[in-house]
Amino acid sequence: MNKQLENTLIKFKENNINNLDIFLGNYFNNDIFNKKLDESYYNSILDMCINKNYTRTKYNLKIYNYGINYLDYFSKKHFKKTNIKQINSNSNLFITYFNSEDDYHNFPCKKNYHVLEQTIHKFKINEEISILFINNNQIKITTTLNHNIDLSIKKLKELFKIIN
């Protein structure tokens, strides 16, 4: 984790963000980020999570997306992602954003949606941090930014020492 990201996270209230998503992968030509991981690397991280005895949940996810609006089809939750910023590194994609819930009936209807269907194995590290194994080829670390940010940063640094 680089200093720019760490400073952004520490000042999460000033930066008007409350979530951090970290995708593991690599860049092609410094422009395109490939989220699909090598099978052996994916399995090694999965085995590490299984051996750590983190709380594990498996579920299917179907998300409808239009602009900043997202609708979780199964839980019927509508949320908006605003203030989205990317911080690039060599092997990870860091995305910070402000996530807010909205009423289900406010989701835009009759649009050309981007539909995302995924099978997810979620390992909960603590109340703020989870590792998602998506479709047997992607890994995403989700972090909720709150008053425990100093502990979250410390835990993320420990996690990256193990992963990298």
C-alpha positions as CSV (number, residue, x, y, z in Angstrom):
1,M,0.0,0.0,0.0
2,N,1.5,3.3,-1.0
3,K,1.6,6.6,0.9
4,Q,-0.9,8.4,-1.4
5,L,-3.5,5.7,-0.7
6,E,-2.8,5.7,3.0
7,N,-3.1,9.5,3.2
8,T,-6.4,9.4,1.3
9,L,-7.8,6.7,3.7
10,I,-6.7,8.6,6.8
11,K,-8.6,11.7,5.5
12,F,-11.6,9.7,4.4
13,K,-14.1,12.2,5.8
14,E,-12.4,15.2,4.2
15,N,-12.2,13.2,0.9
16,N,-15.9,12.3,1.2
17,I,-15.4,8.6,0.8
18,N,-16.6,5.6,2.9
19,N,-15.4,2.6,0.9
20,L,-12.3,1.1,-0.6
21,D,-12.3,-1.7,-3.1
22,I,-9.0,-3.4,-4.0
23,F,-8.8,-5.6,-7.0
24,L,-5.8,-8.0,-7.4
25,G,-4.5,-8.3,-10.9
26,N,-2.2,-6.6,-13.3
27,Y,-2.1,-3.9,-16.0
28,F,-1.8,-4.2,-19.7
29,N,0.1,-1.3,-21.3
30,N,-0.5,0.8,-18.2
31,D,-4.1,1.4,-19.3
32,I,-6.2,-1.7,-19.0
33,F,-6.5,-3.6,-15.7
34,N,-6.9,-7.3,-15.9
35,K,-8.9,-8.7,-12.9
36,K,-8.6,-12.3,-14.0
37,L,-5.9,-14.1,-11.9
38,D,-3.7,-17.1,-12.6
39,E,-5.4,-20.2,-11.2
40,S,-2.5,-21.2,-8.9
41,Y,-2.2,-17.7,-7.4
42,Y,-6.0,-17.5,-6.9
43,N,-6.0,-20.9,-5.2
44,S,-3.1,-20.0,-2.9
45,I,-4.9,-16.9,-1.6
46,L,-8.1,-19.0,-1.2
47,D,-6.2,-21.6,0.7
48,M,-4.7,-19.0,3.0
49,C,-8.2,-17.6,3.8
50,I,-9.5,-21.1,4.5
51,N,-6.6,-21.9,6.8
52,K,-7.1,-18.6,8.7
53,N,-10.6,-19.7,9.7
54,Y,-12.2,-16.4,8.6
55,T,-16.0,-16.4,8.6
56,R,-17.0,-17.7,5.2
57,T,-20.2,-17.1,3.2
58,K,-21.1,-18.2,-0.3
59,Y,-23.8,-16.4,-2.3
60,N,-24.8,-15.3,-5.8
61,L,-25.0,-11.7,-6.7
62,K,-26.9,-10.0,-9.5
63,I,-26.3,-6.3,-9.9
64,Y,-28.1,-3.9,-12.3
65,N,-26.1,-0.8,-13.0
66,Y,-27.1,2.4,-14.7
67,G,-24.7,5.4,-14.2
68,I,-24.1,5.8,-10.5
69,N,-27.1,3.7,-9.6
70,Y,-26.8,0.0,-8.6
71,L,-29.5,-2.4,-7.7
72,D,-28.8,-5.7,-5.9
73,Y,-31.5,-7.9,-7.5
74,F,-31.6,-10.5,-4.7
75,S,-31.6,-8.2,-1.7
76,K,-33.6,-5.5,-3.4
77,K,-31.2,-2.8,-2.3
78,H,-30.5,0.3,-4.3
79,F,-27.3,2.2,-3.7
80,K,-25.3,5.0,-5.4
81,K,-21.6,5.2,-5.8
82,T,-20.3,8.8,-6.1
83,N,-16.9,10.5,-5.8
84,I,-15.2,7.5,-7.4
85,K,-11.4,7.7,-7.7
86,Q,-8.8,5.2,-8.8
87,I,-5.3,4.9,-7.3
88,N,-3.1,2.7,-9.5
89,S,-0.3,0.5,-8.4
90,N,1.7,-2.1,-10.2
91,S,-0.4,-5.1,-9.3
92,N,-3.5,-3.8,-7.7
93,L,-6.4,-1.4,-8.5
94,F,-7.6,0.7,-5.6
95,I,-11.0,2.4,-6.0
96,T,-12.3,4.7,-3.3
97,Y,-15.9,6.0,-3.4
98,F,-18.8,7.2,-1.4
99,N,-21.6,4.6,-1.1
100,S,-25.1,5.7,-0.1
101,E,-28.3,3.7,0.0
102,D,-31.4,5.0,-1.7
103,D,-35.0,3.8,-1.8
104,Y,-35.6,0.8,-3.9
105,H,-38.3,2.5,-6.0
106,N,-35.9,5.3,-7.0
107,F,-33.8,3.1,-9.2
108,P,-34.1,4.3,-12.8
109,C,-36.4,2.0,-14.8
110,K,-36.5,1.0,-18.4
111,K,-32.9,1.7,-19.2
112,N,-30.1,-0.2,-20.9
113,Y,-28.6,-1.7,-17.8
114,H,-25.2,-3.3,-17.3
115,V,-26.0,-6.6,-15.6
116,L,-23.3,-8.2,-13.5
117,E,-23.9,-11.8,-12.3
118,Q,-21.3,-13.3,-9.9
119,T,-20.8,-16.3,-7.6
120,I,-19.0,-15.0,-4.5
121,H,-17.1,-16.7,-1.6
122,K,-16.8,-14.0,1.0
123,F,-14.2,-14.3,3.9
124,K,-14.8,-11.7,6.6
125,I,-11.6,-10.7,8.3
126,N,-13.1,-8.2,10.7
127,E,-16.1,-5.8,10.7
128,E,-14.6,-3.5,8.1
129,I,-12.6,-5.8,5.8
130,S,-13.7,-8.7,3.7
131,I,-12.0,-10.7,0.9
132,L,-14.3,-11.7,-2.0
133,F,-13.4,-14.6,-4.4
134,I,-15.4,-13.9,-7.5
135,N,-16.3,-16.4,-10.2
136,N,-13.2,-18.6,-9.4
137,N,-10.9,-16.1,-11.1
138,Q,-11.1,-12.7,-9.3
139,I,-10.2,-11.4,-5.9
140,K,-11.5,-8.2,-4.4
141,I,-10.8,-6.8,-0.9
142,T,-13.6,-4.6,0.3
143,T,-13.1,-2.1,3.2
144,T,-15.6,0.1,4.9
145,L,-14.0,3.3,6.1
146,N,-15.0,4.5,9.5
147,H,-13.6,5.5,12.9
148,N,-11.4,2.3,12.9
149,I,-9.4,3.5,9.9
150,D,-6.1,3.3,11.7
151,L,-6.7,-0.4,12.6
152,S,-8.0,-1.1,9.1
153,I,-4.9,0.3,7.5
154,K,-2.7,-1.8,9.8
155,K,-4.7,-4.9,8.9
156,L,-4.5,-4.2,5.2
157,K,-0.8,-3.8,5.4
158,E,-0.5,-7.2,7.2
159,L,-2.8,-8.7,4.5
160,F,-0.6,-7.4,1.6
161,K,2.5,-8.8,3.2
162,I,0.9,-12.2,3.1
163,I,-0.7,-11.8,-0.4
164,N,2.3,-10.3,-2.3
